[in-house]
Amino acid sequence: MNAPYDIELHNVSFQYDQNIVLKNISLQVKQGDFLAVLGPNGSGKSTLLKIILGLLKPTSGTVDLFGEKSRDFKKREWLGYVSQKSNAFNTGFPATVYEVVQSGLVKKTGLFKNFPKDSFQRVEKALNSVGMIDFMNQSIGELSGGQQQRVFIARALVAEPKCLILDEPTVGIDHQHVQSFYNMLAELNREQNLTLILVTHDVDTVSSKISHVACLNQTIHFHGFKNEFNQLSDEDRQAWYGHSVRKIHHAKSGGTQ
Ligand code: ADP
């Protein structure tokens, strides 16, 4: 039997009061996919991520996580999440990089329980994966936006997720560091077979790293391999985005199957 999808949405709709935000979303993400979710502001991208994470309940439709109904799914640590505004600590914030990353183990151990014996090794491994091991004892507030974002990814990785969900992670990162940030994500995807779901506006910068694209504007207008996305006509793009969206420039042919 084939392994189940990491994430499978079937006919998911969602509304805040009378405001319909998502309509009949069906989407599958399998292990090792690197999916970029594109869409204009207010198109429901963050809401979609929150539904996947179980932070919001669909008004109708179903969400399956790793082959189980979302409501029955217990292994929440399999889904890591880095929200849009996580990298905003001020200089004086009283926590070290180590403490911030270690707090990611709370999910695994439960609040107020002791951290596991091997937490130091886990934090070390997570910081190594994001190239931040040398900053372990530094205060989080002293780091740049990009460095803080890497630490927050380490915080998500320390719980050993199978899938990492990132909501516009490069907001607040200096332009010249965005490419190396995506290189780091691509390495996690390739070397640890980590499934990645990324909401982004940096389509060109990330294009050589991703395998799939989903175009969202209330509903999914396209979901497929990145090269299929490139074959959409200008009219198709206009239909979901509201104005013309360029093809991905640096796209390599194909994607991971
Ligand atoms: P995106 O991430 O694509 O910018 P969002 O998912 O944040 O879009 O928002 C989609 C729509 O839902 C917008 O119209 C937004 O105003 C509305 N919305 C988002 N969060 C809330 C909320 N907590 N309460 C009511 N409406 C919300």
Boltz pocket constraint, residues with backbone or C-beta under 6 A from the ligand:
constraints:
  - pocket:
      binder: B
      contacts: [[A, 16], [A, 19], [A, 21], [A, 39], [A, 40], [A, 41], [A, 42], [A, 43], [A, 44], [A, 45], [A, 46], [A, 47], [A, 48]]
      max_distance: 6.0
